[in-house]
């Protein structure tokens, strides 16, 4: 259960190493693999007896808007609400155990309760970077919390995984829970730049390496990266020369529209910290995902999340 409703800490993506918690080698919880038929079958079978029976599509939309995998989103609500049968969800429209201190929070409707769940998970998973279940548990269902006297939170991760697997294909579940934070199942945009495969292979091999502001990336195997250091280094492995900073890389590339973007193009952001106009850069993988150095490490992130979109500055094609 959630101890305190968390406010937005809008700083993920800073080209500084002060983003809290574990960014999670690509973000298990932000991997948006989704099979509608499998999800629907699990929803009807398990949620059908509770008050959330007709909220399947609303929940999917809320999860996707929040940038959190729908199966994991649904599993957290199922775990916290007893598949939509708990007192909190039936009388307080609270499907996800949201509390202030020792008091269950009350919402005006089930839709509002789902919306607040989405806002909370977005803030924790996407904005704060708690994008693995162990990292999320530290804020959402901490072991030893004062409002958990019977220590139910000790089995929270196992329960959520077990339920989430009901909403996924076996292949997706294996990729999400047995791979490196879900990176094994990243969807690559169909049309790619000619150099993409080499650059992505180089960047992907660095997943999990620590974020180091101003890192020296001149060597063959740097100990860590900042955002522009990763893009420069990966592109160099593909035979392409880029300048060192995000602003310089923005200035050196051609602006392109969203409809023109291919895997391997660069995506730029502004205002993620006080400094030059362009403060962050990443390599585009798909219509939603990018590989970057941000927060704690090199990871794969969802650039269509509300945080990244609020700082979006444009796409760039290497000339």
TIZAKOL-119155 format. One record per residue (C-alpha): residue number from 1; residue in three letters; x, y, z. Coordinates in steps of 0.25 Angstrom, whole numbers. Example, Ala and Ser with C-alpha at 12.3 -4.5 7.8 and 13.67 -1.06 7.14 Angstrom:
BEGIN
<r resi="1" resn="ALA" xx="49" yy="-18" zz="31"/>
<r resi="2" resn="SER" xx="55" yy="-4" zz="29"/>
% end
This chain:
BEGIN
<r resi="1" resn="UNK" xx="0" yy="0" zz="0"/>
<r resi="2" resn="UNK" xx="5" yy="14" zz="-3"/>
<r resi="3" resn="UNK" xx="9" yy="21" zz="10"/>
<r resi="4" resn="UNK" xx="8" yy="36" zz="5"/>
<r resi="5" resn="UNK" xx="3" yy="41" zz="-8"/>
<r resi="6" resn="UNK" xx="15" yy="46" zz="-16"/>
<r resi="7" resn="UNK" xx="16" yy="59" zz="-22"/>
<r resi="8" resn="UNK" xx="23" yy="61" zz="-36"/>
<r resi="9" resn="UNK" xx="39" yy="62" zz="-34"/>
<r resi="10" resn="UNK" xx="41" yy="67" zz="-49"/>
<r resi="11" resn="UNK" xx="55" yy="65" zz="-51"/>
<r resi="12" resn="UNK" xx="58" yy="52" zz="-58"/>
<r resi="13" resn="UNK" xx="66" yy="55" zz="-70"/>
<r resi="14" resn="UNK" xx="76" yy="65" zz="-64"/>
<r resi="15" resn="UNK" xx="90" yy="64" zz="-69"/>
<r resi="16" resn="UNK" xx="94" yy="63" zz="-55"/>
<r resi="17" resn="UNK" xx="95" yy="51" zz="-46"/>
<r resi="18" resn="UNK" xx="85" yy="55" zz="-35"/>
<r resi="19" resn="UNK" xx="72" yy="47" zz="-40"/>
<r resi="20" resn="UNK" xx="68" yy="39" zz="-28"/>
<r resi="21" resn="UNK" xx="67" yy="24" zz="-28"/>
<r resi="22" resn="UNK" xx="69" yy="13" zz="-38"/>
<r resi="23" resn="UNK" xx="66" yy="16" zz="-53"/>
<r resi="24" resn="UNK" xx="67" yy="1" zz="-55"/>
<r resi="25" resn="UNK" xx="75" yy="-2" zz="-68"/>
<r resi="26" resn="UNK" xx="64" yy="2" zz="-77"/>
<r resi="27" resn="UNK" xx="52" yy="2" zz="-68"/>
<r resi="28" resn="UNK" xx="44" yy="-11" zz="-66"/>
<r resi="29" resn="UNK" xx="31" yy="-4" zz="-63"/>
<r resi="30" resn="UNK" xx="32" yy="6" zz="-75"/>
<r resi="31" resn="UNK" xx="33" yy="-5" zz="-85"/>
<r resi="32" resn="UNK" xx="20" yy="-4" zz="-92"/>
<r resi="33" resn="UNK" xx="18" yy="-18" zz="-98"/>
<r resi="34" resn="UNK" xx="4" yy="-21" zz="-98"/>
<r resi="35" resn="UNK" xx="-5" yy="-32" zz="-104"/>
<r resi="36" resn="UNK" xx="-20" yy="-27" zz="-103"/>
<r resi="37" resn="UNK" xx="-26" yy="-41" zz="-105"/>
<r resi="38" resn="UNK" xx="-18" yy="-47" zz="-93"/>
<r resi="39" resn="UNK" xx="-21" yy="-35" zz="-85"/>
<r resi="40" resn="UNK" xx="-36" yy="-36" zz="-87"/>
<r resi="41" resn="UNK" xx="-37" yy="-50" zz="-84"/>
<r resi="42" resn="UNK" xx="-29" yy="-48" zz="-71"/>
<r resi="43" resn="UNK" xx="-38" yy="-36" zz="-67"/>
<r resi="44" resn="UNK" xx="-51" yy="-43" zz="-70"/>
<r resi="45" resn="UNK" xx="-47" yy="-56" zz="-62"/>
<r resi="46" resn="UNK" xx="-41" yy="-48" zz="-50"/>
<r resi="47" resn="UNK" xx="-47" yy="-34" zz="-49"/>
<r resi="48" resn="UNK" xx="-61" yy="-39" zz="-53"/>
<r resi="49" resn="UNK" xx="-66" yy="-41" zz="-39"/>
<r resi="50" resn="UNK" xx="-62" yy="-27" zz="-34"/>
<r resi="51" resn="UNK" xx="-66" yy="-13" zz="-36"/>
<r resi="52" resn="UNK" xx="-55" yy="-11" zz="-46"/>
<r resi="53" resn="UNK" xx="-61" yy="-21" zz="-56"/>
<r resi="54" resn="UNK" xx="-65" yy="-10" zz="-66"/>
<r resi="55" resn="UNK" xx="-52" yy="-2" zz="-65"/>
<r resi="56" resn="UNK" xx="-43" yy="-10" zz="-74"/>
<r resi="57" resn="UNK" xx="-42" yy="0" zz="-85"/>
<r resi="58" resn="UNK" xx="-41" yy="12" zz="-75"/>
<r resi="59" resn="UNK" xx="-30" yy="5" zz="-68"/>
<r resi="60" resn="UNK" xx="-22" yy="2" zz="-81"/>
<r resi="61" resn="UNK" xx="-23" yy="17" zz="-85"/>
<r resi="62" resn="UNK" xx="-19" yy="22" zz="-72"/>
<r resi="63" resn="UNK" xx="-7" yy="13" zz="-71"/>
<r resi="64" resn="UNK" xx="-2" yy="16" zz="-85"/>
<r resi="65" resn="UNK" xx="-4" yy="31" zz="-82"/>
<r resi="66" resn="UNK" xx="4" yy="29" zz="-70"/>
<r resi="67" resn="UNK" xx="16" yy="22" zz="-77"/>
<r resi="68" resn="UNK" xx="14" yy="9" zz="-69"/>
<r resi="69" resn="UNK" xx="12" yy="-5" zz="-74"/>
<r resi="70" resn="UNK" xx="-3" yy="-8" zz="-74"/>
<r resi="71" resn="UNK" xx="-1" yy="-22" zz="-69"/>
<r resi="72" resn="UNK" xx="7" yy="-17" zz="-57"/>
<r resi="73" resn="UNK" xx="-3" yy="-5" zz="-55"/>
<r resi="74" resn="UNK" xx="-14" yy="-15" zz="-54"/>
<r resi="75" resn="UNK" xx="-6" yy="-24" zz="-45"/>
<r resi="76" resn="UNK" xx="-3" yy="-14" zz="-35"/>
<r resi="77" resn="UNK" xx="-18" yy="-10" zz="-34"/>
<r resi="78" resn="UNK" xx="-22" yy="-25" zz="-33"/>
<r resi="79" resn="UNK" xx="-12" yy="-27" zz="-22"/>
<r resi="80" resn="UNK" xx="-17" yy="-15" zz="-14"/>
<r resi="81" resn="UNK" xx="-32" yy="-16" zz="-16"/>
<r resi="82" resn="UNK" xx="-34" yy="-31" zz="-16"/>
<r resi="83" resn="UNK" xx="-38" yy="-31" zz="-31"/>
<r resi="84" resn="UNK" xx="-47" yy="-20" zz="-29"/>
<r resi="85" resn="UNK" xx="-54" yy="-25" zz="-16"/>
<r resi="86" resn="UNK" xx="-47" yy="-18" zz="-5"/>
<r resi="87" resn="UNK" xx="-55" yy="-9" zz="5"/>
<r resi="88" resn="UNK" xx="-46" yy="3" zz="0"/>
<r resi="89" resn="UNK" xx="-49" yy="1" zz="-15"/>
<r resi="90" resn="UNK" xx="-64" yy="-2" zz="-12"/>
<r resi="91" resn="UNK" xx="-67" yy="10" zz="-3"/>
<r resi="92" resn="UNK" xx="-55" yy="19" zz="-5"/>
<r resi="93" resn="UNK" xx="-53" yy="17" zz="-20"/>
<r resi="94" resn="UNK" xx="-38" yy="15" zz="-16"/>
<r resi="95" resn="UNK" xx="-33" yy="3" zz="-25"/>
<r resi="96" resn="UNK" xx="-18" yy="4" zz="-22"/>
<r resi="97" resn="UNK" xx="-17" yy="5" zz="-6"/>
<r resi="98" resn="UNK" xx="-14" yy="20" zz="-6"/>
<r resi="99" resn="UNK" xx="-13" yy="26" zz="8"/>
<r resi="100" resn="UNK" xx="-9" yy="38" zz="15"/>
<r resi="101" resn="UNK" xx="-3" yy="33" zz="28"/>
<r resi="102" resn="UNK" xx="-12" yy="22" zz="33"/>
<r resi="103" resn="UNK" xx="-24" yy="27" zz="26"/>
<r resi="104" resn="UNK" xx="-30" yy="21" zz="13"/>
<r resi="105" resn="UNK" xx="-32" yy="33" zz="3"/>
<r resi="106" resn="UNK" xx="-46" yy="35" zz="-3"/>
<r resi="107" resn="UNK" xx="-48" yy="38" zz="-17"/>
<r resi="108" resn="UNK" xx="-61" yy="43" zz="-24"/>
<r resi="109" resn="UNK" xx="-62" yy="32" zz="-34"/>
<r resi="110" resn="UNK" xx="-55" yy="20" zz="-39"/>
<r resi="111" resn="UNK" xx="-50" yy="27" zz="-51"/>
<r resi="112" resn="UNK" xx="-44" yy="38" zz="-41"/>
<r resi="113" resn="UNK" xx="-37" yy="27" zz="-33"/>
<r resi="114" resn="UNK" xx="-31" yy="21" zz="-46"/>
<r resi="115" resn="UNK" xx="-26" yy="34" zz="-50"/>
<r resi="116" resn="UNK" xx="-19" yy="37" zz="-37"/>
<r resi="117" resn="UNK" xx="-13" yy="23" zz="-38"/>
<r resi="118" resn="UNK" xx="-8" yy="27" zz="-51"/>
<r resi="119" resn="UNK" xx="-3" yy="40" zz="-47"/>
<r resi="120" resn="UNK" xx="4" yy="34" zz="-35"/>
<r resi="121" resn="UNK" xx="11" yy="23" zz="-43"/>
<r resi="122" resn="UNK" xx="15" yy="33" zz="-54"/>
<r resi="123" resn="UNK" xx="22" yy="41" zz="-43"/>
<r resi="124" resn="UNK" xx="29" yy="30" zz="-36"/>
<r resi="125" resn="UNK" xx="32" yy="21" zz="-49"/>
<r resi="126" resn="UNK" xx="35" yy="32" zz="-60"/>
<r resi="127" resn="UNK" xx="38" yy="45" zz="-53"/>
<r resi="128" resn="UNK" xx="46" yy="39" zz="-41"/>
<r resi="129" resn="UNK" xx="52" yy="28" zz="-48"/>
<r resi="130" resn="UNK" xx="47" yy="16" zz="-39"/>
<r resi="131" resn="UNK" xx="45" yy="8" zz="-51"/>
<r resi="132" resn="UNK" xx="48" yy="-6" zz="-46"/>
<r resi="133" resn="UNK" xx="38" yy="-13" zz="-36"/>
<r resi="134" resn="UNK" xx="49" yy="-13" zz="-25"/>
<r resi="135" resn="UNK" xx="51" yy="2" zz="-27"/>
<r resi="136" resn="UNK" xx="36" yy="5" zz="-27"/>
<r resi="137" resn="UNK" xx="34" yy="-3" zz="-15"/>
<r resi="138" resn="UNK" xx="43" yy="6" zz="-6"/>
<r resi="139" resn="UNK" xx="33" yy="17" zz="-8"/>
<r resi="140" resn="UNK" xx="20" yy="10" zz="-12"/>
<r resi="141" resn="UNK" xx="19" yy="-2" zz="-2"/>
<r resi="142" resn="UNK" xx="32" yy="-1" zz="7"/>
<r resi="143" resn="UNK" xx="35" yy="-13" zz="16"/>
<r resi="144" resn="UNK" xx="33" yy="-9" zz="31"/>
<r resi="145" resn="UNK" xx="24" yy="3" zz="28"/>
<r resi="146" resn="UNK" xx="16" yy="8" zz="39"/>
<r resi="147" resn="UNK" xx="3" yy="6" zz="32"/>
<r resi="148" resn="UNK" xx="6" yy="-9" zz="29"/>
<r resi="149" resn="UNK" xx="6" yy="-15" zz="43"/>
<r resi="150" resn="UNK" xx="4" yy="-29" zz="38"/>
<r resi="151" resn="UNK" xx="16" yy="-28" zz="28"/>
<r resi="152" resn="UNK" xx="8" yy="-31" zz="16"/>
<r resi="153" resn="UNK" xx="18" yy="-22" zz="8"/>
<r resi="154" resn="UNK" xx="28" yy="-33" zz="9"/>
<r resi="155" resn="UNK" xx="22" yy="-41" zz="-2"/>
<r resi="156" resn="UNK" xx="18" yy="-29" zz="-10"/>
<r resi="157" resn="UNK" xx="27" yy="-31" zz="-22"/>
<r resi="158" resn="UNK" xx="25" yy="-46" zz="-23"/>
<r resi="159" resn="UNK" xx="10" yy="-44" zz="-23"/>
<r resi="160" resn="UNK" xx="10" yy="-33" zz="-34"/>
<r resi="161" resn="UNK" xx="19" yy="-41" zz="-43"/>
<r resi="162" resn="UNK" xx="10" yy="-53" zz="-41"/>
<r resi="163" resn="UNK" xx="-2" yy="-45" zz="-45"/>
<r resi="164" resn="UNK" xx="4" yy="-37" zz="-56"/>
<r resi="165" resn="UNK" xx="8" yy="-50" zz="-63"/>
<r resi="166" resn="UNK" xx="-7" yy="-54" zz="-64"/>
<r resi="167" resn="UNK" xx="-8" yy="-41" zz="-73"/>
<r resi="168" resn="UNK" xx="3" yy="-44" zz="-82"/>
<r resi="169" resn="UNK" xx="7" yy="-55" zz="-93"/>
<r resi="170" resn="UNK" xx="18" yy="-64" zz="-88"/>
<r resi="171" resn="UNK" xx="28" yy="-58" zz="-97"/>
<r resi="172" resn="UNK" xx="25" yy="-44" zz="-92"/>
<r resi="173" resn="UNK" xx="26" yy="-48" zz="-77"/>
<r resi="174" resn="UNK" xx="39" yy="-55" zz="-80"/>
<r resi="175" resn="UNK" xx="45" yy="-43" zz="-86"/>
<r resi="176" resn="UNK" xx="40" yy="-34" zz="-76"/>
<r resi="177" resn="UNK" xx="43" yy="-42" zz="-63"/>
<r resi="178" resn="UNK" xx="55" yy="-50" zz="-68"/>
<r resi="179" resn="UNK" xx="62" yy="-40" zz="-77"/>
<r resi="180" resn="UNK" xx="70" yy="-28" zz="-73"/>
<r resi="181" resn="UNK" xx="59" yy="-19" zz="-69"/>
<r resi="182" resn="UNK" xx="51" yy="-22" zz="-81"/>
<r resi="183" resn="UNK" xx="62" yy="-17" zz="-91"/>
<r resi="184" resn="UNK" xx="62" yy="-30" zz="-98"/>
<r resi="185" resn="UNK" xx="48" yy="-27" zz="-103"/>
<r resi="186" resn="UNK" xx="50" yy="-13" zz="-108"/>
<r resi="187" resn="UNK" xx="42" yy="-10" zz="-121"/>
<r resi="188" resn="UNK" xx="51" yy="-3" zz="-132"/>
<r resi="189" resn="UNK" xx="44" yy="6" zz="-142"/>
<r resi="190" resn="UNK" xx="43" yy="-1" zz="-156"/>
<r resi="191" resn="UNK" xx="51" yy="9" zz="-164"/>
<r resi="192" resn="UNK" xx="65" yy="11" zz="-159"/>
<r resi="193" resn="UNK" xx="77" yy="20" zz="-162"/>
<r resi="194" resn="UNK" xx="88" yy="13" zz="-169"/>
<r resi="195" resn="UNK" xx="97" yy="14" zz="-157"/>
<r resi="196" resn="UNK" xx="86" yy="10" zz="-147"/>
<r resi="197" resn="UNK" xx="90" yy="-5" zz="-144"/>
<r resi="198" resn="UNK" xx="104" yy="-2" zz="-141"/>
<r resi="199" resn="UNK" xx="101" yy="10" zz="-132"/>
<r resi="200" resn="UNK" xx="90" yy="3" zz="-125"/>
<r resi="201" resn="UNK" xx="98" yy="-9" zz="-122"/>
<r resi="202" resn="UNK" xx="109" yy="0" zz="-116"/>
<r resi="203" resn="UNK" xx="100" yy="8" zz="-108"/>
<r resi="204" resn="UNK" xx="92" yy="-5" zz="-103"/>
<r resi="205" resn="UNK" xx="104" yy="-11" zz="-98"/>
<r resi="206" resn="UNK" xx="106" yy="1" zz="-88"/>
<r resi="207" resn="UNK" xx="92" yy="-1" zz="-82"/>
<r resi="208" resn="UNK" xx="93" yy="0" zz="-67"/>
<r resi="209" resn="UNK" xx="107" yy="7" zz="-67"/>
<r resi="210" resn="UNK" xx="106" yy="19" zz="-57"/>
<r resi="211" resn="UNK" xx="103" yy="33" zz="-61"/>
<r resi="212" resn="UNK" xx="115" yy="42" zz="-60"/>
<r resi="213" resn="UNK" xx="114" yy="57" zz="-63"/>
<r resi="214" resn="UNK" xx="125" yy="61" zz="-72"/>
<r resi="215" resn="UNK" xx="130" yy="47" zz="-74"/>
<r resi="216" resn="UNK" xx="142" yy="45" zz="-82"/>
<r resi="217" resn="UNK" xx="137" yy="36" zz="-94"/>
<r resi="218" resn="UNK" xx="150" yy="37" zz="-102"/>
<r resi="219" resn="UNK" xx="154" yy="22" zz="-99"/>
<r resi="220" resn="UNK" xx="149" yy="9" zz="-104"/>
<r resi="221" resn="UNK" xx="141" yy="5" zz="-91"/>
<r resi="222" resn="UNK" xx="137" yy="18" zz="-83"/>
<r resi="223" resn="UNK" xx="134" yy="15" zz="-68"/>
<r resi="224" resn="UNK" xx="121" yy="23" zz="-70"/>
<r resi="225" resn="UNK" xx="114" yy="33" zz="-78"/>
<r resi="226" resn="UNK" xx="106" yy="46" zz="-78"/>
<r resi="227" resn="UNK" xx="95" yy="48" zz="-89"/>
<r resi="228" resn="UNK" xx="103" yy="54" zz="-100"/>
<r resi="229" resn="UNK" xx="115" yy="46" zz="-97"/>
<r resi="230" resn="UNK" xx="107" yy="33" zz="-100"/>
<r resi="231" resn="UNK" xx="102" yy="39" zz="-113"/>
<r resi="232" resn="UNK" xx="116" yy="43" zz="-117"/>
<r resi="233" resn="UNK" xx="122" yy="30" zz="-113"/>
<r resi="234" resn="UNK" xx="112" yy="21" zz="-120"/>
<r resi="235" resn="UNK" xx="112" yy="29" zz="-133"/>
<r resi="236" resn="UNK" xx="127" yy="28" zz="-133"/>
<r resi="237" resn="UNK" xx="126" yy="13" zz="-132"/>
<r resi="238" resn="UNK" xx="117" yy="14" zz="-145"/>
<r resi="239" resn="UNK" xx="128" yy="23" zz="-152"/>
<r resi="240" resn="UNK" xx="120" yy="36" zz="-150"/>
<r resi="241" resn="UNK" xx="126" yy="48" zz="-143"/>
<r resi="242" resn="UNK" xx="118" yy="57" zz="-134"/>
<r resi="243" resn="UNK" xx="122" yy="69" zz="-125"/>
<r resi="244" resn="UNK" xx="122" yy="67" zz="-110"/>
<r resi="245" resn="UNK" xx="111" yy="74" zz="-103"/>
<r resi="246" resn="UNK" xx="96" yy="73" zz="-105"/>
<r resi="247" resn="UNK" xx="95" yy="87" zz="-110"/>
<r resi="248" resn="UNK" xx="106" yy="85" zz="-120"/>
<r resi="249" resn="UNK" xx="100" yy="73" zz="-125"/>
<r resi="250" resn="UNK" xx="86" yy="80" zz="-127"/>
<r resi="251" resn="UNK" xx="93" yy="91" zz="-135"/>
<r resi="252" resn="UNK" xx="101" yy="81" zz="-143"/>
<r resi="253" resn="UNK" xx="88" yy="73" zz="-148"/>
<r resi="254" resn="UNK" xx="77" yy="76" zz="-157"/>
<r resi="255" resn="UNK" xx="63" yy="78" zz="-151"/>
<r resi="256" resn="UNK" xx="53" yy="68" zz="-156"/>
<r resi="257" resn="UNK" xx="38" yy="66" zz="-153"/>
<r resi="258" resn="UNK" xx="32" yy="54" zz="-145"/>
<r resi="259" resn="UNK" xx="27" yy="48" zz="-158"/>
<r resi="260" resn="UNK" xx="41" yy="47" zz="-163"/>
<r resi="261" resn="UNK" xx="48" yy="41" zz="-151"/>
<r resi="262" resn="UNK" xx="55" yy="28" zz="-153"/>
<r resi="263" resn="UNK" xx="62" yy="19" zz="-143"/>
<r resi="264" resn="UNK" xx="76" yy="25" zz="-141"/>
<r resi="265" resn="UNK" xx="72" yy="40" zz="-141"/>
<r resi="266" resn="UNK" xx="74" yy="48" zz="-129"/>
<r resi="267" resn="UNK" xx="64" yy="54" zz="-120"/>
<r resi="268" resn="UNK" xx="67" yy="67" zz="-112"/>
<r resi="269" resn="UNK" xx="61" yy="73" zz="-99"/>
<r resi="270" resn="UNK" xx="62" yy="87" zz="-93"/>
<r resi="271" resn="UNK" xx="61" yy="92" zz="-79"/>
<r resi="272" resn="UNK" xx="64" yy="79" zz="-71"/>
<r resi="273" resn="UNK" xx="74" yy="87" zz="-63"/>
<r resi="274" resn="UNK" xx="79" yy="101" zz="-63"/>
<r resi="275" resn="UNK" xx="89" yy="103" zz="-74"/>
<r resi="276" resn="UNK" xx="89" yy="104" zz="-89"/>
<r resi="277" resn="UNK" xx="76" yy="103" zz="-96"/>
<r resi="278" resn="UNK" xx="78" yy="89" zz="-101"/>
<r resi="279" resn="UNK" xx="81" yy="81" zz="-88"/>
<r resi="280" resn="UNK" xx="78" yy="66" zz="-92"/>
<r resi="281" resn="UNK" xx="80" yy="57" zz="-104"/>
<r resi="282" resn="UNK" xx="77" yy="42" zz="-107"/>
<r resi="283" resn="UNK" xx="76" yy="33" zz="-119"/>
<r resi="284" resn="UNK" xx="62" yy="29" zz="-124"/>
<r resi="285" resn="UNK" xx="59" yy="15" zz="-124"/>
<r resi="286" resn="UNK" xx="44" yy="15" zz="-128"/>
<r resi="287" resn="UNK" xx="31" yy="23" zz="-128"/>
<r resi="288" resn="UNK" xx="32" yy="24" zz="-112"/>
<r resi="289" resn="UNK" xx="46" yy="19" zz="-108"/>
<r resi="290" resn="UNK" xx="60" yy="25" zz="-107"/>
<r resi="291" resn="UNK" xx="73" yy="20" zz="-101"/>
<r resi="292" resn="UNK" xx="80" yy="31" zz="-93"/>
<r resi="293" resn="UNK" xx="89" yy="33" zz="-81"/>
<r resi="294" resn="UNK" xx="80" yy="40" zz="-70"/>
<r resi="295" resn="UNK" xx="77" yy="38" zz="-55"/>
<r resi="296" resn="UNK" xx="86" yy="28" zz="-50"/>
<r resi="297" resn="UNK" xx="90" yy="20" zz="-62"/>
<r resi="298" resn="UNK" xx="89" yy="17" zz="-77"/>
<r resi="299" resn="UNK" xx="75" yy="13" zz="-79"/>
<r resi="300" resn="UNK" xx="64" yy="12" zz="-89"/>
<r resi="301" resn="UNK" xx="53" yy="22" zz="-86"/>
<r resi="302" resn="UNK" xx="39" yy="26" zz="-92"/>
<r resi="303" resn="UNK" xx="40" yy="39" zz="-98"/>
<r resi="304" resn="UNK" xx="25" yy="41" zz="-100"/>
<r resi="305" resn="UNK" xx="23" yy="42" zz="-85"/>
<r resi="306" resn="UNK" xx="18" yy="55" zz="-80"/>
<r resi="307" resn="UNK" xx="31" yy="59" zz="-74"/>
<r resi="308" resn="UNK" xx="39" yy="57" zz="-86"/>
<r resi="309" resn="UNK" xx="29" yy="63" zz="-95"/>
<r resi="310" resn="UNK" xx="29" yy="76" zz="-86"/>
<r resi="311" resn="UNK" xx="43" yy="78" zz="-89"/>
<r resi="312" resn="UNK" xx="43" yy="73" zz="-104"/>
<r resi="313" resn="UNK" xx="52" yy="82" zz="-113"/>
<r resi="314" resn="UNK" xx="52" yy="74" zz="-126"/>
<r resi="315" resn="UNK" xx="57" yy="63" zz="-134"/>
<r resi="316" resn="UNK" xx="71" yy="64" zz="-141"/>
<r resi="317" resn="UNK" xx="77" yy="56" zz="-153"/>
<r resi="318" resn="UNK" xx="92" yy="55" zz="-154"/>
<r resi="319" resn="UNK" xx="96" yy="63" zz="-167"/>
% end
